[in-house]
Amino acid sequence: MQRQALFFTAPHQLELRNEPLPPLPDDGLLVQTVVSAISPGTEMLLYRGQMPAELMADATIAALGEGGYPQKYGYAAVGRIVEIGKLVAPRWLDRLVFAFQPHQTHFIAQPDEVLPLPEGMLPETAVFLPNMETAVSFVMDAQPGIGEQTAVFGQGIVGLLTTSLLAQLPLACLLTLDGYPLRRDWSQKLGASASLDPTAPDLADQIQAALPHANHHPGLDLAFELSGNPVALDGAIEMMGFNGRILIGSWYGSKRANLNLGGKFHRSQIQLISSQVSHLAPRWSGRWSKARRMAVAWEMLAKVQPQQLITHRFPLTQAADAYELIDLRPETAVQVVFTYNERK
């Protein structure tokens, strides 16, 4: 049996290849992809040739290759199990499952490598699972407190999902910043107190005016830097109050962050927190596991219903158009997904 798989062959170069599926093992599942989501952060680093070669493969995701080009990539796929090995329980057949798999029409997996969708959940909801788990991880690691003046820099898909979680907390205010009006509009729909343009010449004044405790406690208590732009981190430092915390969730790839650490940074005792979803921060290891955090992510998907953030759907055969859209016209897109013909 043949499948079609998307390969990144060089910066800005893609190829849809036919390749044979490996034989189905007795304990395996054959999954036909229904929908897969493009990560506009990580995948665009690969597409643009900005991902450090030594970090291209994520050791926690077995389906990804060893890095370099050509490379299959992607880690958010939902599919239907269309065939099972003879040792697999019949209940698996025809189930919808999530898997950390690249963009391809079919894949073979073990039962412990897929996650069955909760009853009634749509594939286009479930495909947001990795980004929702990332947002859950950021909120856990930042530990926002009641009444804090909080801001999220960057309202890409992870930024928007993080905003949707923070909006459920009793913060003093929740400001967001993004250069694109479409994302700012969605940010406010998801619960932001205000969403600001980071290029505005009076941005500092706008932020101060939006902080309810600014007269006695100027500056932000907590910020999330999720823009993918190193310049935003320097801007976040400038907006922080004394002993404020900045969680850095962006992956800058090969881009360097030029930070002004000689000004207010030291005097204000600002804390920089690194957060990455591949593992649990040590502070959580006593009571939490990745499975527990993933269960919370499923719950948040059902609550937020992020499929409303899908702005574009492309068949896999039009992958070049999808990546070009994100690369050249990012102001028009929030989440882009690939759709697949479900016939075997």
Secondary structure, 3 states (H helix, E strand, C coil): CEEEEEEEEECCEEEEEEEECCCCCCCCEEEEEEEEECCCCHHHHHHHCCCCHHHCCCCCCCCCCCCCCCECCCCCEEEEEEEECCCCCHHHCCCEEEECCCCECEEEECHHHEEECCCCCCHHHHCCHHHHHHHHHHHHHHCCCCCCEEEEECCCHHHHHHHHHHCCCCCCEEEEECCCHHHHHHHHHCCCCEEECCCCCCHHHHHHHHCCCCCCCCCEEEEEECCCCHHHHHHHHHHEEEEEEEEECCCCCCCCCCCCCCCHHHHCCCEEEECCCCCCCHHHCCCCCHHHHHHHHHHHHHHHCHHHHEEEEEEHHHHHHHHHHHHHCHHHCCEEEEECCCCC
